[in-house]
Amino acid sequence: MKYRTIGTAPESRREVSVLALGAMLFGSRTDEKTSFAILDRYVEAGGNFIDTSDNYAFWVDGGQGGQSEELLGRWRRSRGVGDEIVIATKLGARPLAPGTSYIDNPEGLSAKVIRESAERSRERLGVDKLDLLYAHIDDPTVPQRETVEGFAELVAEGTVGLLGVSNQAMWRVERARAIAAAAGLPGYEVLQYAHSHLRPRLDVPDDMFPDGSLGHAGPELLGYLRAEPALTLVAYSPLLRGAYTHPDRLPADFDHPGTPPRLAALHEVARETGATVNQVVLAWQSGGELPIIPLAGGSSVAQLEENLAGADLELTADQRARLDAAH
């Protein structure tokens, strides 16, 4: 397993595996025995970067979430896991009431919510300190200074290490980071957005982003990453929820003329390396010039094994160049 440093401050930066493990459905659709087996194998292989959220998985039972964090807490206690494992969680998108969603009834990013939600996450996970805490979605109803200061207070108190952000427009991320920098406060250092080898159309509206998706890592975000070398992108849905092996699952926003040549390049490199297309995608992400950490879930140890092999796969410069250039 290879590793990458996230964060810049000596007191908060961490060395994490280049493959992060998504625990979204652990404790809900993925039962406890299977979840524990996946976690055990991931750690055995050298993995140490696990991702969850306070709202996972509210949509399974119509509740408010918390099942994933609770399962990770039980796993930590049963295995005697300490701070050698970096657990990242998120807040802001937990439904305020059962039967609602983060789209119409989110907890948001007020200072009060940040403090209370972080405390609940620490209790569920059974930790004194959250290694990495993300603002899960944007909250335009709260002044950004309040959100920035709310997160910074927890860092100052020692209950949070690194700060991250996801699913927000880049101008909002930059504004929040500028507010933090001007005040001498810690700012967002890890960006979590959807990113894969296939590129979606970014102008397709959905319930959360009526003007087009802000959840995908588009050209603006990737350019921002190049300009700010202290930042790291954690790429969720790198395997498009199985669409590389089940084309019928490919989302509608990937149905455009750029997709076939990108797929053809992936299949060509897969044949050359003897790897699966999924493994080529993970190798392309984790071994490129930009600091990208693929975040892959899985419902079985077999799926995890495939992903682990992808993180270890080495692509040649020529193979990488062909993957980059396909369009």
C-alpha positions as CSV (number, residue, x, y, z in Angstrom):
1,M,0.0,0.0,0.0
2,K,1.3,3.5,-0.9
3,Y,0.6,6.5,1.3
4,R,0.0,10.3,0.8
5,T,0.2,13.2,3.3
6,I,-3.0,15.2,3.9
7,G,-2.8,18.5,5.6
8,T,0.1,20.9,6.2
9,A,0.3,21.8,9.9
10,P,2.6,19.4,11.8
11,E,0.0,18.9,14.6
12,S,-2.8,17.8,12.2
13,R,-1.3,16.4,9.0
14,R,-1.6,12.7,8.5
15,E,-0.2,9.9,6.3
16,V,-3.0,8.1,4.7
17,S,-3.3,5.2,2.3
18,V,-3.8,6.1,-1.3
19,L,-7.0,4.1,-1.3
20,A,-9.7,5.3,1.1
21,L,-12.5,2.9,2.2
22,G,-16.0,4.2,2.0
23,A,-18.2,3.0,4.9
24,M,-21.5,4.6,3.7
25,L,-23.6,1.4,3.8
26,F,-21.9,-0.3,6.7
27,G,-24.4,-1.1,9.4
28,S,-27.4,-0.7,7.1
29,R,-27.4,-2.5,3.7
30,T,-24.1,-4.1,4.5
31,D,-24.5,-6.2,7.6
32,E,-22.2,-6.1,10.6
33,K,-20.4,-9.4,9.9
34,T,-19.6,-8.4,6.3
35,S,-18.7,-4.8,7.3
36,F,-16.2,-6.0,9.9
37,A,-14.7,-8.5,7.5
38,I,-14.1,-5.7,4.9
39,L,-12.7,-3.4,7.5
40,D,-10.4,-6.1,8.9
41,R,-9.0,-7.0,5.4
42,Y,-8.5,-3.3,4.5
43,V,-6.4,-2.7,7.6
44,E,-4.5,-5.9,7.1
45,A,-3.6,-4.7,3.6
46,G,-2.2,-1.5,5.0
47,G,-5.3,0.7,4.6
48,N,-5.8,3.4,7.2
49,F,-8.2,6.0,5.8
50,I,-12.0,5.3,6.3
51,D,-14.8,7.6,5.3
52,T,-18.3,8.1,6.7
53,S,-20.8,10.7,7.6
54,D,-23.3,11.5,10.3
55,N,-26.2,11.1,7.8
56,Y,-25.2,7.6,6.5
57,A,-27.5,6.0,5.6
58,F,-30.7,7.9,6.4
59,W,-32.4,6.8,3.1
60,V,-32.3,3.1,3.9
61,D,-34.8,3.3,6.8
62,G,-36.2,6.8,6.4
63,G,-34.4,7.9,9.6
64,Q,-31.6,10.5,10.2
65,G,-28.6,8.3,9.7
66,G,-25.8,7.4,12.1
67,Q,-25.7,3.7,11.4
68,S,-22.3,3.8,9.7
69,E,-20.6,5.8,12.5
70,E,-22.1,3.5,15.1
71,L,-20.8,0.4,13.3
72,L,-17.4,1.9,13.0
73,G,-17.5,2.7,16.7
74,R,-18.3,-0.9,17.5
75,W,-15.6,-2.2,15.2
76,R,-13.0,0.1,16.8
77,R,-13.9,-1.1,20.2
78,S,-13.9,-4.7,19.3
79,R,-10.6,-4.5,17.6
80,G,-8.8,-2.1,19.9
81,V,-8.3,0.4,17.1
82,G,-6.6,3.6,18.1
83,D,-5.5,6.7,16.3
84,E,-3.4,4.7,13.7
85,I,-6.6,4.6,11.7
86,V,-7.8,7.9,10.2
87,I,-11.6,8.2,10.2
88,A,-13.1,11.1,8.3
89,T,-16.7,12.1,8.8
90,K,-19.0,14.8,7.6
91,L,-21.8,17.1,8.9
92,G,-24.3,19.5,7.5
93,A,-26.5,17.1,5.5
94,R,-28.2,15.2,8.3
95,P,-32.0,15.4,7.9
96,L,-33.5,17.3,10.8
97,A,-36.4,14.9,11.1
98,P,-37.0,11.3,10.1
99,G,-38.7,11.0,6.7
100,T,-37.1,14.1,5.3
101,S,-33.8,14.6,3.4
102,Y,-30.8,16.9,3.2
103,I,-32.3,18.5,0.2
104,D,-35.4,19.9,1.9
105,N,-34.5,19.7,5.6
106,P,-30.8,19.7,6.3
107,E,-29.1,20.4,9.6
108,G,-26.9,23.0,7.9
109,L,-23.7,24.6,8.9
110,S,-24.4,27.0,11.8
111,A,-21.9,27.2,14.6
112,K,-24.4,25.5,16.9
113,V,-25.0,22.6,14.5
114,I,-21.3,22.2,13.9
115,R,-20.6,21.8,17.6
116,E,-23.5,19.5,18.4
117,S,-23.1,17.3,15.3
118,A,-19.4,16.9,15.8
119,E,-20.0,15.9,19.4
120,R,-22.6,13.3,18.4
121,S,-20.2,11.9,15.8
122,R,-17.4,11.6,18.3
123,E,-19.8,9.7,20.6
124,R,-20.9,7.3,17.9
125,L,-17.4,6.7,16.7
126,G,-16.0,6.4,20.2
127,V,-13.2,8.9,19.7
128,D,-11.9,11.9,21.5
129,K,-10.9,13.6,18.3
130,L,-12.3,13.6,14.7
131,D,-9.3,13.2,12.4
132,L,-10.9,14.9,9.5
133,L,-14.3,16.7,9.5
134,Y,-16.0,17.8,6.3
135,A,-18.7,20.4,5.6
136,H,-20.8,17.9,3.7
137,I,-22.9,20.4,1.7
138,D,-23.2,24.1,1.4
139,D,-25.5,26.2,3.6
140,P,-26.2,29.6,2.0
141,T,-28.5,30.6,4.9
142,V,-25.5,30.9,7.3
143,P,-22.8,33.5,7.0
144,Q,-19.6,31.8,5.9
145,R,-17.6,33.5,8.7
146,E,-19.8,31.7,11.2
147,T,-19.2,28.4,9.6
148,V,-15.5,29.0,9.3
149,E,-15.2,30.1,13.0
150,G,-17.4,27.2,14.1
151,F,-15.1,24.6,12.6
152,A,-12.0,26.5,13.8
153,E,-13.2,26.5,17.4
154,L,-13.3,22.7,17.4
155,V,-9.8,22.5,16.0
156,A,-8.6,24.9,18.7
157,E,-10.2,22.8,21.4
158,G,-8.5,19.7,20.0
159,T,-11.6,17.7,19.2
160,V,-11.0,18.0,15.4
161,G,-7.8,17.7,13.4
162,L,-8.1,18.5,9.7
163,L,-11.0,20.3,7.9
164,G,-12.5,19.4,4.6
165,V,-15.4,20.4,2.3
166,S,-17.5,18.7,-0.4
167,N,-20.3,19.6,-2.9
168,Q,-19.7,23.3,-2.9
169,A,-19.0,25.7,-5.7
170,M,-15.3,26.5,-5.9
171,W,-15.9,30.2,-5.4
172,R,-17.6,29.4,-2.1
173,V,-14.7,27.1,-1.1
174,E,-12.1,29.8,-1.9
175,R,-14.1,32.5,-0.1
176,A,-14.3,30.3,3.1
177,R,-10.5,29.6,2.9
178,A,-9.8,33.3,2.4
179,I,-11.9,34.2,5.5
180,A,-10.0,31.6,7.5
181,A,-6.6,32.7,6.2
182,A,-7.3,36.4,6.9
183,A,-8.3,35.6,10.5
184,G,-5.4,33.2,11.1
185,L,-7.7,30.2,11.4
186,P,-7.5,26.7,10.0
187,G,-9.3,26.3,6.7
188,Y,-10.4,23.5,4.4
189,E,-7.5,21.3,3.3
190,V,-9.2,18.3,1.8
191,L,-11.8,18.5,-1.0
192,Q,-14.2,15.6,-1.5
193,Y,-16.0,15.5,-4.8
194,A,-17.1,12.9,-7.3
195,H,-14.4,12.1,-9.8
196,S,-13.7,9.3,-12.2
197,H,-12.0,8.6,-15.5
198,L,-15.2,9.2,-17.4
199,R,-16.3,12.8,-17.4
200,P,-19.9,13.9,-16.9
201,R,-21.7,16.8,-18.3
202,L,-21.7,19.4,-15.6
203,D,-24.7,21.3,-16.9
204,V,-27.3,18.6,-16.0
205,P,-29.6,19.8,-13.2
206,D,-30.7,17.7,-10.3
207,D,-32.6,18.1,-7.1
208,M,-29.6,19.4,-5.2
209,F,-28.0,21.5,-7.9
210,P,-30.7,23.0,-10.2
211,D,-28.1,24.9,-12.2
212,G,-25.9,21.9,-12.9
213,S,-23.8,19.6,-10.7
214,L,-21.4,21.0,-8.1
215,G,-20.7,17.6,-6.8
216,H,-18.3,16.6,-9.6
217,A,-14.7,17.6,-9.8
218,G,-14.7,19.6,-13.0
219,P,-12.0,21.6,-14.7
220,E,-12.4,24.5,-12.2
221,L,-11.7,22.2,-9.2
222,L,-8.8,20.4,-10.9
223,G,-7.3,23.8,-11.8
224,Y,-7.7,24.9,-8.2
225,L,-5.9,21.8,-7.1
226,R,-3.0,22.5,-9.4
227,A,-2.8,26.1,-8.1
228,E,-3.0,25.1,-4.4
229,P,-0.6,22.2,-3.8
230,A,-1.5,22.0,-0.1
231,L,-4.9,20.7,-1.0
232,T,-5.9,17.0,-1.6
233,L,-8.9,15.7,-3.5
234,V,-10.7,12.7,-2.1
235,A,-12.6,11.3,-5.1
236,Y,-15.9,9.6,-4.3
237,S,-17.7,7.3,-6.7
238,P,-14.5,6.6,-8.6
239,L,-16.0,3.4,-10.1
240,L,-19.4,5.0,-10.8
241,R,-21.3,2.5,-8.7
242,G,-20.4,-0.4,-10.8
243,A,-21.0,1.3,-14.2
244,Y,-17.7,0.3,-15.7
245,T,-18.7,-3.4,-15.5
246,H,-22.4,-2.8,-15.8
247,P,-22.9,-0.2,-18.6
248,D,-26.6,-0.1,-17.9
249,R,-25.8,1.7,-14.6
250,L,-24.0,4.6,-16.3
251,P,-25.8,7.8,-15.2
252,A,-27.5,9.9,-17.8
253,D,-25.0,12.8,-17.5
254,F,-22.2,10.5,-18.8
255,D,-24.2,9.9,-22.1
256,H,-22.3,12.2,-24.4
257,P,-19.7,11.8,-27.3
258,G,-16.7,12.0,-25.0
259,T,-17.5,8.8,-23.1
260,P,-16.8,6.1,-25.8
261,P,-13.2,7.2,-26.5
262,R,-12.5,7.4,-22.7
263,L,-13.9,3.9,-22.3
264,A,-11.9,2.5,-25.2
265,A,-8.7,3.8,-23.7
266,L,-9.5,2.2,-20.4
267,H,-10.2,-1.2,-22.0
268,E,-7.0,-0.9,-24.0
269,V,-4.9,-0.3,-21.0
270,A,-6.7,-3.0,-19.0
271,R,-5.8,-5.6,-21.8
272,E,-2.2,-4.5,-21.7
273,T,-1.8,-4.7,-17.9
274,G,-4.0,-7.8,-17.4
275,A,-6.0,-5.7,-14.8
276,T,-9.7,-5.0,-14.7
277,V,-11.1,-1.7,-15.9
278,N,-11.9,-0.7,-12.3
279,Q,-8.3,-1.3,-11.3
280,V,-7.0,0.9,-14.1
281,V,-9.3,3.7,-13.0
282,L,-8.0,3.5,-9.4
283,A,-4.4,3.3,-10.6
284,W,-4.9,6.3,-12.9
285,Q,-6.4,8.4,-10.1
286,S,-4.0,7.5,-7.3
287,G,-0.8,7.6,-9.3
288,G,-1.2,10.8,-11.2
289,E,0.4,14.2,-10.9
290,L,-2.5,15.7,-8.9
291,P,-3.0,14.6,-5.3
292,I,-6.1,12.5,-5.7
293,I,-7.1,9.7,-3.3
294,P,-9.9,7.5,-4.7
295,L,-12.6,6.7,-2.1
296,A,-14.2,3.3,-2.9
297,G,-16.8,1.5,-1.0
298,G,-17.8,-2.2,-1.4
299,S,-20.2,-4.7,-0.1
300,S,-17.9,-7.7,-0.1
301,V,-14.3,-8.6,0.6
302,A,-13.9,-9.7,-3.0
303,Q,-14.7,-6.2,-4.2
304,L,-12.2,-4.8,-1.7
305,E,-9.5,-7.2,-3.0
306,E,-10.1,-5.9,-6.6
307,N,-9.8,-2.3,-5.4
308,L,-6.6,-3.0,-3.3
309,A,-5.0,-4.5,-6.4
310,G,-5.9,-1.3,-8.4
311,A,-4.2,0.9,-5.8
312,D,-1.0,-1.2,-6.2
313,L,-1.1,-1.2,-10.0
314,E,1.6,0.8,-11.7
315,L,0.8,2.4,-15.1
316,T,3.5,3.4,-17.6
317,A,3.9,7.0,-18.6
318,D,2.6,6.1,-22.1
319,Q,-0.5,4.4,-20.7
320,R,-1.2,7.3,-18.4
321,A,-0.7,9.7,-21.3
322,R,-3.2,7.8,-23.4
323,L,-5.8,7.7,-20.6
324,D,-5.3,11.5,-20.1
325,A,-5.6,12.4,-23.8
326,A,-8.7,10.3,-24.7
327,H,-11.7,12.5,-25.4
